[in-house]
């Protein structure tokens, strides 16, 4: 999909073919399922998107942006992936949801709290391997 978007943008200069948030979110969820051997819940499940083999409930956030992600509630475990224009995905955060939630901004009128990718990257540097879900594939 990302290759197609890149080709379209090369063939039609000045036009953007941005994948929308739902597509990016679903791509992030299936990528996390594969990478961390998760069991995905039904799409749009409230609070958590999957269950890890060790029983941890996991929320997956994916973004193409450079600023951050929004959280609606405190997840048990949070994985944040930043998907690059070429389709590669950076693991920005993989750790306790409470840590991300306590470092997020104030609840906004839309019911979401924003947390910057830079904050998540900084928090990741302090996490032990045990606090992260192990990467199984990819």
C-alpha positions, 0 to 999 in steps of 0.5 A, spaced: 500 500 500 505 504 501 509 503 495 502 504 491 501 511 495 509 513 493 508 511 486 501 515 485 505 521 488 510 520 483 506 520 477 501 526 480 506 531 483 502 536 488 497 530 490 497 527 496 495 520 497 495 519 505 492 513 508 487 515 513 487 513 520 483 507 520 487 504 515 494 506 519 491 503 525 489 497 522 496 496 519 499 497 526 494 492 529 496 486 524 503 488 524 503 488 532 499 481 532 505 478 527 511 482 531 509 480 538 504 474 537 498 477 539 491 475 539 487 481 536 480 482 539 474 484 534 476 491 531 474 497 535 474 493 541 474 498 547 480 500 551 485 494 548 486 491 541 489 484 543 492 479 548 499 477 549 501 470 550 503 472 557 496 474 559 497 482 558 492 486 555 495 490 549 492 497 546 496 498 539 497 505 536 500 506 530 501 513 526 504 516 520 505 522 524 511 525 527 508 529 533 504 523 538 498 519 539 492 520 543 489 515 548 482 515 551 483 511 557 489 507 561 491 501 557 494 495 561 500 495 556 501 500 550 505 499 543 506 505 539 508 504 532 510 509 527 509 507 520 514 510 515 513 512 508 516 506 505 512 501 510 517 500 515 515 501 522 519 503 528 517 501 535 516 508 539 513 505 545 512 498 548 511 498 555 506 499 561 500 503 559 500 506 566 507 509 564 504 512 558 498 515 561 501 518 567 505 522 562 500 524 557 497 531 557 490 533 560 484 530 558 481 534 552 474 536 550 474 530 545 475 525 551 483 524 549 489 525 552 495 526 547 502 524 548 508 526 544 512 521 541 519 524 543 516 523 550 514 515 549 521 514 546 524 517 552 520 513 557 522 507 553 529 508 554 528 507 562 524 500 561 527 493 562 526 488 558 521 484 562 517 491 562 516 490 554 513 485 550 518 480 547 518 481 539 517 474 536 517 475 529 520 481 524 
